């Protein structure tokens, strides 16, 4: 596999995974734009592992707090952090169920450039409306179980390439009145089991092929996706403490328009 393709895929996965612009859509577009063949399961697993480690490192304090809360609860002591553990589990269940049924049905029809274009455009507009119209008064600590389940159900829409898992969960949290940075924080914490699940599924598929060797290409892909994801998370959190989601909305509007034009003009088969 060409080194240039590995670098492109790793950077695309790392940068887009946690920004509200859809990593799945960008990864589908890479072979269409570059002309390269599909990268294969080994690289898929590698970039997922890289981004998973990045978000875990960035939110390591939250994770330690949640682990401590879990064990304190087992010991019979009340700990608010355990509530967040339950909320993340609750919000993850709809995605697992929907992902299982969708995997059984097949997902090739969702990879259409038309669907990606409309999802990129439509959910970008939705993010802008919600971000402008809703209050910014709540933090993750104010989230209830009903709110967590609501965000979890909307996360199912991320199975449509172009929607963006981060984008739709941040939109949902903003709809509930969460501060911009807090909506991103919960979205990324919720992304940990989602990424772990996706990586495990791809890893199992890779195991079934009998090709589990850790190649140099996989190591490079994991490392680059880790570094780029860590930078992207830090930049996003810094930005959202001071400004809005508008730049990401503008990017989605431009990308969605270009994709739809390309589709209806017949640029791609």
C-alpha positions as CSV (number, residue, x, y, z in Angstrom):
1,X,0.0,0.0,0.0
2,X,1.4,3.4,-0.9
3,X,2.7,5.4,2.0
4,X,0.9,8.5,0.8
5,X,-2.5,6.7,1.0
6,X,-1.7,5.5,4.6
7,X,-0.8,9.1,5.6
8,X,-4.0,10.4,4.0
9,X,-6.3,7.8,5.6
10,X,-4.7,8.2,9.1
11,X,-4.9,12.0,9.0
12,X,-8.5,12.0,7.6
13,X,-9.6,9.5,10.3
14,X,-7.8,11.3,13.1
15,X,-9.0,14.8,12.2
16,X,-12.6,14.0,11.3
17,X,-13.5,11.4,13.9
18,X,-14.3,13.9,16.6
19,X,-15.1,17.0,14.6
20,X,-18.8,17.3,13.6
21,X,-18.1,16.7,9.9
22,X,-18.4,12.9,9.5
23,X,-15.3,10.7,9.4
24,X,-17.1,7.8,7.6
25,X,-18.1,10.1,4.8
26,X,-14.5,11.4,4.4
27,X,-13.1,7.8,4.5
28,X,-15.5,6.8,1.7
29,X,-14.5,9.8,-0.3
30,X,-10.8,9.1,-0.1
31,X,-10.7,6.2,-2.7
32,X,-13.2,8.1,-4.9
33,X,-11.0,11.2,-5.0
34,X,-7.6,9.6,-5.1
35,X,-8.3,6.6,-7.3
36,X,-6.7,4.2,-4.8
37,X,-8.3,0.9,-3.9
38,X,-9.9,0.2,-0.5
39,X,-7.3,0.3,2.3
40,X,-8.3,-3.0,3.8
41,X,-9.2,-4.2,7.3
42,X,-5.7,-3.9,8.8
43,X,-5.5,-0.2,8.2
44,X,-9.1,0.3,9.3
45,X,-8.4,-1.4,12.7
46,X,-5.1,0.6,13.0
47,X,-6.7,4.0,12.6
48,X,-9.6,3.2,14.9
49,X,-7.1,2.1,17.6
50,X,-5.2,5.3,17.1
51,X,-8.2,7.6,17.5
52,X,-9.5,5.5,20.5
53,X,-6.3,5.9,22.3
54,X,-6.2,9.7,21.6
55,X,-9.7,10.3,23.1
56,X,-8.9,8.1,26.1
57,X,-5.7,10.0,26.8
58,X,-7.4,13.4,26.4
59,X,-10.2,12.5,28.8
60,X,-8.1,10.3,31.1
61,X,-9.2,12.2,34.2
62,X,-12.9,11.6,33.3
63,X,-12.1,7.9,32.7
64,X,-10.2,7.5,36.0
65,X,-13.1,9.2,37.8
66,X,-15.6,6.9,36.2
67,X,-13.5,3.8,37.0
68,X,-13.2,5.0,40.6
69,X,-16.9,5.7,40.8
70,X,-17.6,2.2,39.5
71,X,-15.6,0.5,42.2
72,X,-16.8,2.9,44.9
73,X,-20.4,1.9,44.0
74,X,-19.5,-1.8,44.2
75,X,-18.2,-1.1,47.7
76,X,-21.6,0.4,48.6
77,X,-20.6,4.1,48.4
78,X,-22.4,6.7,46.4
79,X,-20.3,8.4,43.7
80,X,-21.7,10.8,41.0
81,X,-19.2,9.6,38.5
82,X,-20.9,6.2,38.4
83,X,-24.0,7.9,37.1
84,X,-22.0,9.0,34.0
85,X,-20.9,5.4,33.5
86,X,-24.6,4.3,33.4
87,X,-25.6,7.1,31.1
88,X,-22.9,6.2,28.6
89,X,-23.9,2.6,28.7
90,X,-27.6,3.5,28.3
91,X,-26.8,5.9,25.4
92,X,-24.7,3.2,23.6
93,X,-27.4,0.5,23.6
94,X,-29.5,1.9,20.7
95,X,-26.3,2.2,18.5
96,X,-25.4,-1.4,19.2
97,X,-28.9,-2.7,18.4
98,X,-29.3,-0.6,15.2
99,X,-25.7,-1.4,14.1
100,X,-26.4,-5.2,14.5
101,X,-29.6,-5.1,12.4
102,X,-28.0,-2.8,9.8
103,X,-25.0,-5.1,9.5
104,X,-27.3,-8.0,8.8
105,X,-29.1,-6.0,6.1
106,X,-25.9,-4.7,4.5
107,X,-24.8,-1.2,4.2
108,X,-23.5,-0.7,0.7
109,X,-26.6,1.2,-0.3
110,X,-25.8,3.8,2.3
111,X,-22.4,4.6,0.8
112,X,-24.0,6.4,-2.2
113,X,-22.5,9.8,-2.9
114,X,-26.1,11.2,-3.0
115,X,-26.9,10.0,0.5
116,X,-23.6,11.3,1.8
117,X,-24.1,14.7,0.2
118,X,-27.6,15.2,1.5
119,X,-26.7,14.0,5.0
120,X,-23.7,16.3,5.1
121,X,-25.8,19.2,4.1
122,X,-29.0,18.5,6.1
123,X,-27.4,17.6,9.4
124,X,-25.1,20.6,9.0
125,X,-28.0,22.9,8.7
126,X,-29.7,21.2,11.7
127,X,-26.5,21.7,13.8
128,X,-26.5,25.4,12.9
129,X,-30.2,25.9,13.8
130,X,-29.9,24.1,17.1
131,X,-26.6,25.8,18.0
132,X,-28.0,29.3,17.4
133,X,-31.5,28.7,19.0
134,X,-30.8,26.7,22.1
135,X,-29.6,27.7,25.6
136,X,-26.0,27.1,26.8
137,X,-26.6,26.6,30.5
138,X,-26.2,22.9,31.3
139,X,-23.1,20.7,31.9
140,X,-22.6,17.0,31.7
141,X,-23.3,16.7,35.4
142,X,-26.8,18.0,34.8
143,X,-27.6,15.2,32.3
144,X,-30.4,12.9,33.2
145,X,-31.0,9.3,32.1
146,X,-33.8,10.4,29.7
147,X,-31.4,12.9,28.1
148,X,-28.7,10.3,27.8
149,X,-31.1,7.9,26.1
150,X,-32.3,10.6,23.8
151,X,-28.7,11.3,22.7
152,X,-28.2,7.6,22.3
153,X,-31.2,7.2,19.9
154,X,-30.0,10.2,17.8
155,X,-26.6,8.6,17.6
156,X,-28.2,5.8,15.5
157,X,-28.5,8.4,12.7
158,X,-24.7,8.4,12.5
159,X,-24.9,5.0,10.8
160,X,-25.8,7.1,7.7
161,X,-22.4,8.3,6.2
162,X,-22.3,12.1,6.2
163,X,-24.4,12.5,9.4
164,X,-21.4,12.4,11.7
165,X,-21.6,10.6,15.1
166,X,-19.9,13.5,16.8
167,X,-22.1,16.0,14.9
168,X,-25.5,14.4,15.7
169,X,-24.6,13.8,19.4
170,X,-23.3,17.4,19.8
171,X,-26.5,18.6,18.1
172,X,-28.7,16.6,20.5
173,X,-26.8,17.8,23.6
174,X,-27.1,21.4,22.4
175,X,-30.8,20.8,21.9
176,X,-31.0,19.8,25.6
177,X,-29.3,23.2,26.5
178,X,-25.8,22.0,27.1
179,X,-22.8,24.3,26.8
180,X,-20.9,23.9,23.5
181,X,-17.8,22.4,25.1
182,X,-19.9,20.2,27.4
183,X,-21.8,18.8,24.4
184,X,-18.5,17.9,22.8
185,X,-17.2,16.4,26.0
186,X,-20.2,14.0,26.4
187,X,-20.1,13.3,22.7
188,X,-16.4,12.2,22.9
189,X,-16.9,10.2,26.0
190,X,-19.8,8.5,24.3
191,X,-17.5,7.9,21.3
192,X,-15.1,5.7,23.4
193,X,-17.5,2.6,23.4
194,X,-18.5,3.4,19.9
195,X,-14.9,3.4,18.6
196,X,-14.0,0.4,20.8
197,X,-17.0,-1.5,19.4
198,X,-16.2,-0.6,15.8
199,X,-12.6,-1.5,16.2
200,X,-13.4,-4.8,17.9
201,X,-15.8,-5.7,15.1
202,X,-13.3,-4.9,12.4
203,X,-10.6,-6.7,14.4
204,X,-12.8,-9.8,14.6
205,X,-13.3,-9.6,10.8
206,X,-9.6,-9.3,10.4
207,X,-9.1,-12.3,12.7
208,X,-11.4,-14.4,10.5
209,X,-9.2,-13.6,7.5
210,X,-6.2,-15.1,9.3
211,X,-4.1,-12.0,8.6
212,X,-3.4,-10.6,12.0
213,X,0.2,-9.6,11.5
214,X,1.1,-6.1,12.7
215,X,2.6,-4.5,9.6
216,X,4.7,-1.3,9.5
217,X,1.9,0.3,7.5
218,X,-0.6,-0.4,10.3
219,X,1.8,1.0,12.9
220,X,2.3,4.2,10.9
221,X,-1.5,4.6,10.4
222,X,-2.2,4.1,14.1
223,X,0.5,6.6,15.2
224,X,-0.6,9.3,12.7
225,X,-4.3,8.9,13.5
226,X,-3.5,9.1,17.3
227,X,-1.5,12.3,17.0
228,X,-3.9,14.0,14.5
229,X,-6.9,13.0,16.6
230,X,-5.3,14.3,19.8
231,X,-4.6,17.7,18.2
232,X,-8.1,17.8,16.6
233,X,-9.7,17.2,20.0
234,X,-7.6,19.8,21.8
235,X,-8.3,22.4,19.1
236,X,-12.1,21.6,19.1
237,X,-12.4,21.9,22.9
238,X,-10.4,25.1,22.9
239,X,-12.6,26.6,20.1
240,X,-15.9,25.6,21.6
241,X,-15.1,27.3,25.0
242,X,-14.8,30.6,23.1
243,X,-17.0,30.3,19.9
244,X,-19.7,28.4,18.1
245,X,-20.1,25.5,15.7
246,X,-20.5,27.8,12.7
247,X,-17.1,27.1,11.0
248,X,-18.0,23.4,10.9
249,X,-21.4,24.1,9.6
250,X,-20.0,26.3,6.8
251,X,-17.6,23.4,5.9
252,X,-20.4,20.9,5.8
253,X,-22.5,23.2,3.6
254,X,-19.7,23.6,1.1
255,X,-18.8,19.9,1.1
256,X,-22.4,18.8,0.9
257,X,-23.0,21.1,-2.1
258,X,-19.9,20.0,-3.9
259,X,-20.8,16.3,-3.4
260,X,-24.3,16.7,-4.6
261,X,-23.1,18.7,-7.6
262,X,-20.5,16.0,-8.4
263,X,-23.2,13.3,-8.0
264,X,-25.8,14.9,-10.2
265,X,-23.2,16.0,-12.8
266,X,-22.0,12.4,-13.0
267,X,-18.4,13.0,-12.0
268,X,-18.2,9.7,-10.1
269,X,-19.6,6.4,-11.2
